[in-house]
C-alpha cells in the first residue's frame, strides 16, 4: 500500500504539468487563474499523500488547510481585481 501512494504521488506530480502549461501559455488572465487553481488543488492532494507517506497525516492536513485557504483568498482577490478593472462599453 505504501508503494501505491508513492506512485500516486509521482503521477500526481506529473499531472501538475498540464495546468502549468495553461498558466504559462494561457491566452487570457482568467485562463491563467483557472490553471493556478488547478495546480493548487493537485498540490493539496499531493501534500496529503506525502503526509501519509511520512506517517504524519495530522500535521500535513493542517498545512493543506492553510494552503487551501490562502489559495482561495488569493483567487478571490485576483478575480475581484480583474472584475473591477474590466473595460465596459456602453452603446
N, C-alpha and C positions, 0 to 999 in steps of 0.2 A: 504494500500500500504506500510505503514511503517513496518508492521509485515512481509510482503513478503520479503522485503530487509533484515530484521533481520534474518529470517530463511535462506535466501540465504547466508548470511554471515556465519552462523553457519555450513551450509552444505559445503560451500567452505573451511572452516577451517578443517573439517573432511576429505575432499578430498585431502588436502595437505599431509596427512599421507601416501598416496600411493606413490608419488615420494620420500618421506622421507625414505621409506624402500629401494628404489633403491640407494639412497645416502649412506645408511649405509651398505647394502649388495652387492653393485654393484661389479661385477666381474672385471671390468676394470675402469681405471680412467675416461675414456670417458663416461661410463655409469653414473658415479657419477656426471660428469659435466652436462650431459643432465638432470639428476634429480634435480640438483640445479637450472638450468634454468627453469624447470617446476615449481618448488616451487616459484621462483621469479615472474613468470608470474601470478600465482594464488594469490600471495601476493599483486601484483599491483591491481588486480581486487578487492581483499578484502579491501585494503586501500580506493579505490574509493567507495565501499559500505559503509564503516564506515564514510567517508566524507559526503555521502548523509544522513546517519542516524543522524549525528551531525548538519546537515544543513550548513556545510561549505565546500561544494564540491570544491569551487575555491581554497582554501588553500590545500586541500588534493590532488588535481590534480597536483599542483606544487611538492608536496612530491613524488607522484608516478613517475613523470617525472624524478626527480633526482635519485630515486631508480632504474628506468629502465636504465638510462644512466650508473650508477655505475655498475649495473649487467652486462650490455653489455660489458663494458670495461673490467671488471673482467673476463668474459668468454673468450673474445678475448685474453687477456693476458695469461690465463692458457692454452688455446688451442695452442697459438703460442709457449709457452714454451715447451709443450709436443711434438709439431711437430718438434721443433728444436732439442730436445734430443732423437728423435726416432732412434732406432737402425736400421741401414741399412746393409743388407747383399749383398755383391757384389759377384756373382758367375761367 
